[in-house]
Amino acid sequence: MSDFELNAEVRDDMGKGASRRLRRLADQIPAILYGGDKPPQPLQFVRKDLEHALENEAFYSHVLTLQVGKSKEKAILKDLQRHPAKDRVMHADFLRVSDDVAIKVNVPLHFLNEDTCFGVKMEGGMIQHLANEIEVLCLPGDMPEYIEVDMAEVKVGEIIHLSDVTLPKGVESVALSHGADHDLSVASVLAPKGGGDEEEELEAAAAEAESEEAPAGDQPADDAGTEEDSDS
């Protein structure tokens, strides 16, 4: 995994108004660094530096180095607030981490072999992603950049659950730690539209409709309105 190091400044001016001025006038993003045995530390980042780092998927599931003045802090990105309309970053939350303390973090899923998936290639199905990331518990040094989900052998109607996903050594699923009833669905292969039982049902419905409409063709034109009323 690549290394990420960001320069940050201590933020002294607090409050919503101060944060608004920081974003508009200085083109910087307010943030907070918390956790560990230290008090929360308000920070600010140069917008272009932070947004450039956010373009890399690994940034979201990687131990970061924050250069704050003369000191360095190890942290992970815990949360982002974005503008609802402009999709601009409004605020960022960072969590301090220690090498020997396990952390909970959301890790993105990478779905492999979708083009050669049995249910897609041989049965005409369609893959449905039911999760894009999963929450895991691990030491910072064991945190994966992403977790792979192999779709090669999945057939139509089959579902991949958390328990089917192979996690790296030292990494545990937070959901599964609460019991088997938290074995969430990750992906599935849907049946092709109009295929199987659905197609048979449609054909049967069409045949029934034709049989009902056949006598109507022999009726006088004056009775057409009566037929429409009965259908409504």
DRENKEGU-973559 format. One record per residue: residue in three letters; z, x, y of N, C-alpha, C in turn. Coordinates in steps of 0.2 Angstrom, whole numbers, padded with zeros to 4 digits, always signed. Atoms other than C-alpha are relative to their C-alpha. Example, Ala and Ser with C-alpha at 12.3 -4.5 7.8 and 13.67 -1.06 7.14 Angstrom:
2
ala+0000+0004-0006+0039+0062-0022+0000+0004+0006
ser-0001-0004-0006+0036+0068-0005+0003-0004+0005
// end
This chain:
232
met+0000+0004-0006+0000+0000+0000+0000+0004+0006
ser+0001-0004-0007-0004+0006+0018+0007-0001+0003
asp-0006+0000-0004+0010+0010+0030-0001-0004+0006
phe+0000+0003-0006+0014+0000+0045+0005+0002+0005
glu-0005-0002-0004+0023+0006+0060-0002-0003+0007
leu+0002+0003-0006+0024-0004+0076+0005+0002+0006
asn-0005-0002-0005+0032+0001+0093+0002-0007+0003
ala-0003+0006-0003+0044-0012+0101+0004+0003+0005
glu-0005-0001-0006+0054-0013+0117+0006-0005-0001
val-0006+0004-0001+0071-0020+0119-0001-0005+0005
arg+0001+0006-0005+0070-0037+0128+0007-0002+0003
asp-0007+0002-0004+0084-0040+0141+0000-0007+0003
asp+0001+0006-0004+0077-0055+0150-0001-0006-0006
met+0000+0005+0005+0081-0070+0139-0001-0007+0002
gly+0002+0007-0001+0077-0089+0138-0007-0001+0000
lys+0007+0002+0001+0062-0099+0137-0004+0002+0006
gly+0004-0001-0006+0056-0096+0155-0001+0008+0000
ala+0001-0007+0000+0058-0077+0152-0006+0001-0005
ser+0005-0001+0005+0048-0078+0136-0007-0002+0002
arg+0007+0002-0003+0034-0088+0145-0003+0005+0004
arg+0002-0005-0004+0033-0075+0158-0002+0006-0004
leu+0002-0006+0004+0032-0061+0145-0006-0001-0003
arg+0006+0001+0003+0018-0069+0137-0006-0001+0005
arg+0005+0001-0005+0008-0074+0152-0001+0006+0005
leu+0001-0005-0005+0011-0060+0164-0001+0007-0003
ala+0000-0007+0003+0014-0045+0153-0004+0000-0007
asp+0004+0001+0006+0003-0051+0138+0004+0004-0006
gln-0004-0002+0006+0018-0047+0126+0003-0006-0004
ile-0003+0005+0004+0026-0056+0112+0007+0001-0001
pro-0007+0000+0002+0044-0060+0111+0002+0000-0007
ala-0002-0001+0007+0053-0056+0095+0007+0001-0001
ile-0008-0001+0002+0070-0055+0086+0000+0004-0006
leu-0002-0004+0006+0076-0042+0074+0007-0002-0002
tyr-0007+0002+0002+0091-0048+0063+0001+0002-0007
gly-0002-0002+0007+0100-0045+0047+0004+0006+0000
gly-0004-0006+0001+0110-0031+0039+0007-0001+0003
asp-0006+0000-0003+0126-0026+0047+0000+0002+0008
lys+0000-0001-0007+0120-0025+0065-0002-0007+0003
pro+0001+0006-0004+0119-0039+0078-0008-0001+0001
pro+0007+0001-0002+0102-0048+0082-0002+0004+0006
gln+0003-0004-0005+0091-0038+0093-0006-0003+0003
pro+0006+0002-0003+0079-0046+0105-0005+0005+0001
leu+0005-0005-0001+0062-0037+0105-0006-0003+0004
gln+0006+0002-0002+0045-0037+0113-0005+0004-0002
phe+0006-0004+0002+0028-0031+0107-0006-0001+0004
val+0006+0001-0003+0012-0028+0115-0005-0005-0004
arg+0004+0005+0004+0001-0043+0110-0005+0003-0005
lys+0005-0003+0003-0014-0033+0105+0002+0004-0006
asp-0003-0005+0005-0004-0021+0094+0002-0005-0006
leu-0003+0004+0005+0005-0035+0084-0006-0004-0003
glu+0005+0004+0003-0010-0046+0082-0005+0004-0004
his+0005-0004+0004-0021-0032+0076+0003+0001-0007
ala-0003-0001+0006-0008-0028+0063+0000-0007-0005
leu+0000+0007+0003-0007-0047+0058-0007-0001-0004
glu+0007+0001+0003-0026-0046+0053+0000+0003-0007
asn+0000-0003+0006-0021-0036+0038+0005-0004-0005
glu-0004+0004+0004-0014-0047+0024+0006+0004-0003
ala-0005-0004+0002-0003-0033+0018+0006+0000+0004
phe-0005+0000-0005+0007-0034+0034+0005-0005-0002
tyr-0005+0005+0001+0015-0050+0028+0005+0001-0006
ser-0004-0001+0006+0022-0043+0012+0001+0007-0001
his-0001-0008+0000+0026-0025+0016+0006+0002+0004
val-0005-0003-0004+0041-0015+0022-0003+0003+0006
leu+0003-0003-0007+0037-0011+0041+0005+0005+0003
thr-0004-0004-0004+0044+0002+0052-0001-0002+0007
leu+0000+0002-0007+0049-0004+0069+0003+0006+0004
gln-0002-0005-0004+0050+0010+0082+0003-0003+0006
val-0003+0003-0006+0063+0004+0095+0004+0005+0004
gly-0002-0006-0004+0066+0017+0108+0000+0006-0004
lys-0001-0007+0004+0072+0033+0099+0002-0002-0008
ser-0002+0001+0007+0077+0024+0083-0005-0004-0004
lys+0005+0003+0004+0067+0017+0068+0004-0005-0004
glu-0003+0005+0004+0071+0001+0059-0005-0002-0006
lys+0004+0003+0005+0065-0005+0042+0001-0007+0000
ala-0001+0007-0001+0061-0023+0042-0006-0003-0004
ile+0006+0004+0002+0049-0037+0035-0001-0005+0005
leu+0002+0005-0004+0040-0050+0044+0003-0007-0003
lys-0003+0006+0003+0050-0066+0041-0003-0007+0002
asp+0003+0006-0003+0042-0079+0052-0004+0001+0006
leu+0004+0000-0006+0029-0082+0065-0001-0007+0003
gln+0001+0007-0003+0028-0096+0078-0007+0001+0004
arg+0006+0000-0003+0010-0100+0084-0001-0006+0004
his+0002+0005-0004+0003-0110+0098-0004-0006-0004
pro+0003+0005+0004-0002-0127+0090-0007-0001+0001
ala+0007+0001-0002-0019-0128+0099-0004+0007+0000
lys+0004-0006-0001-0024-0110+0103+0001+0005-0006
asp-0001-0004+0006-0017-0102+0087+0002+0007+0002
arg-0003-0006-0002-0009-0088+0097+0007+0001-0002
val-0007-0002+0002+0007-0079+0092+0004-0001+0006
met-0004+0002-0005+0021-0086+0102+0007+0004-0001
his-0006-0004+0002+0036-0077+0093+0000+0002-0007
ala+0000-0003+0007+0040-0066+0078+0007+0001-0002
asp-0006-0001+0003+0055-0065+0067+0000+0006-0005
phe+0000-0006+0005+0059-0048+0058+0007+0000-0003
leu-0006+0000+0004+0072-0046+0045+0002+0008-0002
arg-0002-0007+0002+0081-0029+0043+0001+0001-0008
val+0000-0001+0007+0080-0022+0025+0003+0007-0002
ser-0002-0006+0003+0089-0009+0015-0002+0002-0007
asp+0004-0002+0007+0082+0001+0000+0004-0003-0006
asp-0004+0002+0006+0096-0005-0011+0003-0007+0000
val-0002+0007-0001+0098-0023-0006-0006-0005-0001
ala+0006+0004+0001+0086-0036-0014-0001-0005+0005
ile+0002+0005-0006+0077-0048-0002-0005-0005-0003
lys+0004+0005+0002+0068-0064-0004-0006+0000+0005
val+0006+0000-0004+0050-0064+0002-0006-0004-0003
asn+0006+0003+0002+0034-0074+0001-0006+0005-0001
val+0005-0004+0002+0020-0065-0008-0007-0004-0001
pro+0006+0003+0001+0002-0070-0007-0003+0000-0007
leu+0003+0000+0007-0008-0075-0023-0007+0002+0001
his+0007-0001+0000-0025-0068-0027-0002-0002-0007
phe+0003+0003+0006-0035-0078-0039-0006+0004-0003
leu+0006-0004+0003-0046-0068-0051-0004-0004-0005
asn+0005+0003+0005-0061-0072-0061-0002-0008+0001
glu+0001+0007-0001-0064-0089-0053-0007-0002-0002
asp+0007+0001+0002-0083-0087-0055-0002-0001-0007
thr+0001+0000+0007-0082-0084-0073+0005-0004-0004
cys-0005+0004+0003-0068-0096-0077-0003-0005-0005
phe+0003+0004+0005-0071-0106-0093-0001-0007+0002
gly+0000+0007-0003-0067-0123-0085-0006-0001+0005
val+0006+0000-0005-0080-0119-0071-0007+0001-0003
lys+0007-0002+0002-0094-0110-0080-0002-0004-0006
met+0002+0003+0006-0094-0119-0097+0001-0008+0001
glu-0001+0007+0000-0087-0136-0092-0001-0004+0006
gly+0002+0003-0007-0093-0139-0074+0006-0002+0004
gly-0006+0002-0004-0075-0141-0067+0001+0004+0006
met-0001-0003-0007-0068-0136-0050+0007+0003+0000
ile-0007-0003-0001-0053-0124-0047+0003-0003+0006
gln-0004+0003-0005-0039-0132-0037+0006+0005+0001
his-0006-0004-0001-0026-0120-0029+0005-0005+0003
leu-0006+0004-0002-0009-0128-0028+0005+0004+0004
ala-0004-0005-0004-0001-0113-0020-0004+0006+0002
asn+0003-0006-0002-0006-0099-0010+0004+0006+0000
glu-0005-0005+0000+0010-0089-0011+0006-0002-0004
ile-0006+0001+0003+0026-0088-0020+0006+0004+0002
glu-0005-0004-0002+0043-0083-0016+0003+0004-0005
val-0002-0004+0005+0050-0069-0025+0007+0004+0002
leu-0006-0004-0001+0066-0058-0026-0001+0006-0003
cys+0001-0006+0003+0065-0040-0027+0003+0005+0005
leu-0002-0005-0005+0071-0023-0019-0006+0001+0004
pro+0006-0001-0004+0060-0018-0004-0005+0005-0003
gly+0004-0004+0003+0053-0004-0014-0005-0003-0005
asp+0003+0004+0005+0047-0016-0027-0005-0005+0002
met+0003+0006-0002+0039-0029-0016-0008+0001+0000
pro+0007+0000+0001+0021-0032-0021-0004-0002+0006
glu+0004+0002-0006+0007-0033-0008-0003-0007-0002
tyr+0002+0007+0002+0000-0048-0018+0001-0001-0008
ile-0001+0001+0007+0002-0056-0035-0007-0003-0003
glu+0007+0003+0003-0014-0059-0047+0001-0006-0004
val+0000+0006+0005-0017-0075-0056-0007+0000-0003
asp+0006+0000+0004-0031-0074-0069-0002-0007-0002
met+0003+0006+0001-0042-0089-0070-0005+0000-0006
ala+0006-0001+0005-0054-0083-0084+0000-0005-0005
glu+0000+0004+0006-0048-0093-0098+0003-0007+0001
val-0002+0007-0001-0042-0109-0090-0005-0005-0001
lys+0004+0006+0002-0050-0125-0096+0001-0006+0005
val-0001+0006-0004-0053-0141-0088+0006-0004-0002
gly-0006+0004+0002-0037-0151-0087+0006+0004-0001
glu-0006-0004+0001-0026-0136-0089+0003+0002+0007
ile-0004-0001-0006-0013-0131-0076+0004+0007-0001
ile-0004-0007+0000-0006-0113-0072+0006-0001+0003
his-0007+0001-0003+0013-0114-0069+0002+0007+0002
leu-0003-0007-0002+0024-0100-0061+0002+0004-0006
ser-0002-0004+0006+0030-0096-0079-0006+0003-0003
asp+0006-0003+0003+0012-0092-0083-0003+0007+0004
val+0002-0005-0004+0010-0079-0069+0004+0006-0002
thr-0003-0006+0002+0014-0061-0074+0002+0004+0007
leu-0002-0003-0005+0025-0053-0061+0001+0007-0001
pro-0001-0008+0000+0027-0034-0057+0007+0001-0002
lys-0007-0002+0002+0042-0025-0064+0005+0000+0006
gly-0005+0000-0005+0058-0028-0054-0001-0006+0005
val+0001+0006-0005+0051-0044-0046+0001-0007-0004
glu-0002+0006+0003+0058-0061-0050-0002-0006+0004
ser+0002+0006-0004+0052-0079-0045+0007-0003+0002
val-0006+0004-0003+0065-0088-0034+0000-0007-0003
ala+0000+0007+0002+0060-0105-0040+0002+0000-0008
leu-0002+0001+0007+0061-0101-0059+0007+0002-0001
ser-0008-0002+0001+0079-0093-0056+0004-0007+0000
his-0004+0006+0000+0084-0111-0053-0001-0005-0006
gly+0000+0003+0006+0079-0117-0070-0008-0002-0001
ala+0006+0001+0002+0064-0123-0080-0003-0006+0004
asp+0003+0005-0004+0062-0139-0069-0003+0002+0006
his+0003-0003-0006+0057-0128-0055-0006+0004-0001
asp+0006-0004+0002+0042-0121-0064-0006-0004+0003
leu+0005+0003-0005+0029-0126-0050-0007+0001-0003
ser+0007-0001+0001+0011-0128-0052-0003+0005+0005
val+0003-0005-0005+0000-0114-0045-0007-0001+0001
ala+0007+0002+0000-0018-0119-0050-0002-0004-0006
ser+0003+0004+0006-0028-0130-0061-0008-0001+0001
val+0007+0001+0000-0046-0134-0066-0001-0008+0000
leu+0001+0007+0000-0051-0152-0061-0007-0001-0004
ala+0006+0002+0004-0064-0161-0072-0006-0002+0005
pro+0006+0001-0005-0082-0163-0064+0000-0007+0002
lys+0000+0007-0002-0084-0178-0054-0006-0004-0003
gly+0005+0004+0003-0093-0192-0063+0000+0002-0007
gly+0000-0003+0007-0089-0183-0080+0005-0004-0004
gly-0005+0003+0005-0080-0189-0096+0001-0007+0001
asp-0002+0007+0000-0071-0205-0096-0001-0003+0007
glu+0002+0003-0007-0074-0208-0077-0007-0002+0000
glu+0007+0002+0000-0093-0208-0080-0001-0006-0004
glu+0001+0006+0005-0091-0220-0095+0003-0006+0004
glu-0003+0006-0003-0080-0232-0084-0005-0002+0005
leu+0005+0002-0005-0093-0231-0070-0006-0004-0003
glu+0005+0003+0003-0107-0235-0082+0001-0007-0002
ala-0002+0007+0003-0097-0250-0090+0000-0005+0006
ala-0001+0005-0006-0093-0257-0072-0007-0002+0002
ala+0007+0002-0003-0112-0256-0067-0003-0005-0005
ala+0003+0004+0004-0117-0264-0083+0003-0007+0001
glu-0003+0006-0001-0105-0278-0080-0002-0004+0006
ala+0003+0002-0007-0111-0280-0062-0007-0003-0001
glu+0007+0003+0001-0129-0282-0068+0000-0006-0004
ser+0000+0006+0004-0124-0295-0081+0002-0006+0004
glu-0003+0005-0004-0115-0305-0068-0005-0002+0005
glu+0005+0001-0005-0129-0304-0055-0007-0003-0003
ala+0006+0003+0002-0143-0309-0067-0002-0007+0001
pro+0001+0007-0002-0141-0328-0066-0001-0001+0007
ala+0001+0002-0007-0140-0327-0048-0007+0000+0003
gly+0007-0001-0003-0158-0322-0046-0004-0007-0001
asp+0003+0006+0001-0163-0339-0053+0002-0006+0004
gln-0003+0005-0005-0153-0349-0040-0004-0001+0006
pro+0004+0001-0006-0161-0357-0025+0003+0004+0005
ala-0002-0004-0006-0160-0347-0009+0006-0003+0004
asp-0005+0003-0004-0148-0360-0002+0007+0001-0003
asp-0007-0001+0003-0134-0355-0015+0002+0007+0001
ala-0002-0007-0001-0134-0337-0009+0006+0001+0004
gly-0007+0000-0004-0120-0340+0003+0006-0001-0004
thr-0006+0001+0004-0109-0347-0010+0002+0006-0004
glu-0002-0006+0004-0111-0331-0021+0003+0005+0004
glu-0004-0005-0004-0106-0320-0006+0007-0002+0001
asp-0007+0002-0001-0091-0331-0003+0004+0002-0006
ser-0004-0001+0006-0085-0329-0021+0001+0007-0001
asp-0001-0007+0001-0087-0310-0020+0006+0002+0005
ser-0004-0002-0005-0076-0309-0004+0007-0001-0001
// end
